[in-house]
Amino acid sequence: MGDASLIERGFDELPAEVALLDARGDIVYTNRAWRAFAEANGFVGDVDTLGVNYLAVCEAARDEDETAGLVADGIRALLRGQQDLFAIEYPCHSPTVYRWFMMRAVPFDTPRHGRFVLVMHLDITERRLAELQVNEKNQHLAMLAHVLSKELKEPLTTAIEKAGRLVAKDGPDASSLTKILSRIDTIIEQSVTLADQVATLELESVDFREYVDSEWEDVEAGNDIDFRVVGGGVLAADEHLFGLLLSSLFANCIRRSSVPGYPSEIVVGATIDGFYVDDDGPRPTEEERAATGQDQLLGVDYDSVELSVTRRIADLHGWTLDITESELGGARFEVRGIAWR
């Protein structure tokens, strides 16, 4: 067995996809994992890709994929002797599977044939998914902290004040205190349920208009806002989480409508497959669009936790949350995928 065949067999046993590039960037060798990946992903042409210019492929994708441009620049730097290692992580998702890879490239010189670059693509999906799980946990903690701090502070303060007055006398305050403490108990139950990553929901028939009016009454807190509800119906939802979804959306709209220079108007309406919440605040921001985006796999936007809460609850129900410009001139937060009963 010759040395060349022994080296090739060794590369073929590696779980990483390996390619060897010459000084022009042409592929002169690929291992078995490289060929198998090309075949499994519908590569058009010979799966060994021998003779294909790796740099040209990257350049062709530069405008649509920033990573491709970085790879082309990094390999050129290796070929010119400007650096000894190039590494980059990138997503490579299929229609059915999330995948991430790390590309590592190193140069080496030969006496007869000049400089080459060894390129390896390592599958790091398992590590990235573990990171994703940690980020999900952090997101749930952020949601819980938000709900506890934003929703509980005011009713708890009021409850303490009324309890102090009840020490001296009994009366109407007793009924009010009971309602306030019940609200606190409900919020805690909703928050803990959400933070615990509910796997199954207790779906019940929920009257949309009734819940909209109830949640608005709880969060409105004397704001001078023109609030209207258009349409209605009955849907299947976890009633506690649905209430939290509505209160989070309303709290976000109240904050947006408080921007100086904007009138205060909020409209909630039913659609064929869901509902929307329109406000006349500012146009949707990039941060708000990112918080509701379906491709946000990693990270937490702590400045838009209310929308993260809303999106998480929508996800649990199999619904989607979108943000567009509203007919009122501000933002429309629309939940889709609801089957009205």
Sequence and secondary structure as in RCSB ss.txt:
>XXXX:A:sequence
MGDASLIERGFDELPAEVALLDARGDIVYTNRAWRAFAEANGFVGDVDTLGVNYLAVCEAARDEDETAGLVADGI
RALLRGQQDLFAIEYPCHSPTVYRWFMMRAVPFDTPRHGRFVLVMHLDITERRLAELQVNEKNQHLAMLAHVLSK
ELKEPLTTAIEKAGRLVAKDGPDASSLTKILSRIDTIIEQSVTLADQVATLELESVDFREYVDSEWEDVEAGNDI
DFRVVGGGVLAADEHLFGLLLSSLFANCIRRSSVPGYPSEIVVGATIDGFYVDDDGPRPTEEERAATGQDQLLGV
DYDSVELSVTRRIADLHGWTLDITESELGGARFEVRGIAWR
>XXXX:A:secstr
  HHHHHHHHHHT SSEEEEE TTSBEEEE HHHHHHHHHTT SS TT TT BHHHHHHHTTTT HHHHHHHHHH
HHHHTTS S EEEEEE   SS   EEEEEEEEEEETTTEEEEEEEEEE HHHHHHHHHHHHHHHHHHHHHHHHHH
HHHHHHHHHHHHHHHHHH  SHHHHHHHHHHHHHHHHHHHHHHHHTT SS   EEEEHHHHHHHHHHHHHTT   
EEEEE   EEEE HHHHHHHHHHHHHHHHHHHTSTT   EEEEEEETTEEEEEE SS   HHHHHHH TT  S  
 GGGHHHHHHHHHHHHHT EEEEEE TTSSEEEEEE   B 
